[in-house]
Amino acid sequence: MLGDALFDFKLALSFLTRLPVRLGRRVEPQALAGSAPWFPLVGALIGLAGAAVYTLALRLGLTSFIAATLCLGAL
């Protein structure tokens, strides 16, 4: 059960990002449908990463344009 949930999360992460994720088993065509409930969480994590880059850039004293450019580059 937990192994299936972790596989679905990693599949969603692999599908929605460019991160190289080891899935550990063969992916069947219908497996992506099982990972769809994880899409909002993966999207939130991606958004938090972008927000963290933007906030850090602003705190370092960079202009908002440069901070936004770095944020988009991180996303």
Secondary structure, 3 states (H helix, E strand, C coil): CHHHHHHHHHHHHHHHCCCCCCCCCCCCCCHHHHHHHHHHHHHHHHHHHHHHHHHHHHHCCCCHHHHHHHHHHHC
